[in-house]
Amino acid sequence: MNVLDQTLVLYIQAAAGVQVYISAIPEDRTLPAVVYQRNQEVVSTLHDGAQTGRSTVRLDIWAATLSEAAQIAERIGQRMRIWNTYVGQTIRQETSNVAYEPNVNLHRASTSFLVFHKGE
């Protein structure tokens, strides 16, 4: 994990108040929990040689109840808007939805953010 991922994971964990896992949730997990994934999309080089990046961060919030998953997703969304105001990177929420997953008997809220940052 690079510095951007580490920073985002710590920030999301503080916002959610629950454990954040990278890429997948382990079978022996404690609920509620968040699964973090970041896909590098675009790195552009500016005229002065500096690089700028744009990534999509996807979060899946797993919980025993629909309302718990939705509340955690909302807390994260509020905290990301604060990040957008005070930190040098720009974050824009792209999507958000909540669903029941019958195969695992859990509720999942999914949300994704577009993150603009310094190139890696």
C-alpha positions as CSV (number, residue, x, y, z in Angstrom):
1,M,0.0,0.0,0.0
2,N,1.3,3.4,-0.9
3,V,0.9,6.6,1.2
4,L,-2.3,7.7,-0.5
5,D,-3.9,4.3,0.3
6,Q,-2.6,4.3,3.9
7,T,-4.0,7.8,4.4
8,L,-7.4,7.1,2.9
9,V,-7.7,3.8,4.9
10,L,-6.9,5.5,8.2
11,Y,-9.3,8.4,7.4
12,I,-12.1,6.0,6.4
13,Q,-11.5,3.8,9.5
14,A,-11.8,6.9,11.7
15,A,-14.9,8.1,9.9
16,A,-16.6,4.7,10.0
17,G,-15.5,3.6,13.5
18,V,-15.1,0.0,12.2
19,Q,-12.3,-2.2,10.8
20,V,-11.3,-1.5,7.2
21,Y,-10.0,-4.4,5.1
22,I,-8.1,-4.2,1.9
23,S,-9.7,-5.9,-1.2
24,A,-11.7,-8.6,0.7
25,I,-13.3,-9.3,4.0
26,P,-11.9,-12.3,5.9
27,E,-14.2,-15.1,6.9
28,D,-13.5,-14.6,10.6
29,R,-14.4,-10.9,10.4
30,T,-16.1,-8.7,13.0
31,L,-19.1,-6.8,11.7
32,P,-19.7,-4.2,10.7
33,A,-16.7,-3.8,8.5
34,V,-15.6,-1.9,5.4
35,V,-13.8,-3.3,2.3
36,Y,-11.5,-0.8,0.6
37,Q,-10.4,-1.0,-3.1
38,R,-8.7,1.7,-5.2
39,N,-8.3,1.4,-8.9
40,Q,-5.6,3.6,-10.5
41,E,-7.3,5.1,-13.6
42,V,-5.3,8.0,-15.1
43,V,-2.0,9.6,-14.5
44,S,-1.3,12.7,-16.6
45,T,2.0,14.6,-16.9
46,L,1.6,18.4,-16.9
47,H,3.7,20.8,-18.9
48,D,6.1,21.3,-16.0
49,G,6.7,17.6,-15.6
50,A,4.4,17.2,-12.5
51,Q,2.0,14.3,-12.5
52,T,-1.6,14.3,-11.5
53,G,-3.7,11.2,-10.9
54,R,-7.4,10.3,-10.8
55,S,-8.5,7.1,-9.0
56,T,-11.7,5.4,-8.1
57,V,-12.1,4.3,-4.5
58,R,-14.8,1.7,-3.9
59,L,-16.0,0.9,-0.4
60,D,-18.3,-1.9,0.6
61,I,-19.8,-1.6,4.0
62,W,-21.0,-4.9,5.4
63,A,-23.3,-5.1,8.4
64,A,-26.0,-7.2,10.0
65,T,-28.8,-4.6,9.3
66,L,-29.6,-2.4,6.4
67,S,-29.8,0.7,8.6
68,E,-26.4,0.1,10.1
69,A,-24.7,-0.3,6.7
70,A,-26.4,2.9,5.4
71,Q,-25.5,4.9,8.5
72,I,-21.8,3.9,8.2
73,A,-21.9,4.8,4.5
74,E,-23.4,8.2,5.3
75,R,-20.7,8.9,8.0
76,I,-18.0,8.1,5.5
77,G,-19.6,10.3,2.9
78,Q,-19.8,13.2,5.3
79,R,-16.2,12.7,6.3
80,M,-15.0,12.6,2.7
81,R,-16.8,15.9,2.1
82,I,-14.8,17.4,5.0
83,W,-11.6,15.9,3.4
84,N,-12.5,17.6,0.2
85,T,-12.7,21.0,2.0
86,Y,-9.5,20.8,4.1
87,V,-7.0,18.5,2.2
88,G,-5.1,19.2,-1.0
89,Q,-6.8,16.3,-2.9
90,T,-10.3,16.5,-4.3
91,I,-12.8,13.8,-3.7
92,R,-16.2,13.5,-5.3
93,Q,-18.7,10.9,-4.4
94,E,-19.8,9.0,-7.5
95,T,-22.3,6.3,-6.5
96,S,-23.9,4.9,-3.5
97,N,-26.4,2.0,-3.0
98,V,-27.6,-0.4,-0.3
99,A,-28.6,-4.0,-0.8
100,Y,-29.3,-7.2,1.0
101,E,-26.9,-10.1,0.1
102,P,-28.9,-13.3,0.6
103,N,-25.9,-15.6,-0.1
104,V,-24.1,-14.4,3.0
105,N,-27.2,-13.1,5.0
106,L,-25.7,-9.6,5.3
107,H,-26.5,-6.1,4.2
108,R,-24.0,-4.2,2.1
109,A,-23.8,-0.5,1.3
110,S,-21.5,0.3,-1.6
111,T,-20.1,3.7,-2.4
112,S,-17.4,5.0,-4.7
113,F,-15.4,8.2,-4.8
114,L,-13.4,9.8,-7.5
115,V,-10.1,11.0,-6.0
116,F,-7.8,13.5,-7.7
117,H,-4.3,13.4,-6.3
118,K,-0.6,13.8,-7.1
119,G,0.6,11.1,-9.6
120,E,2.3,8.0,-8.3
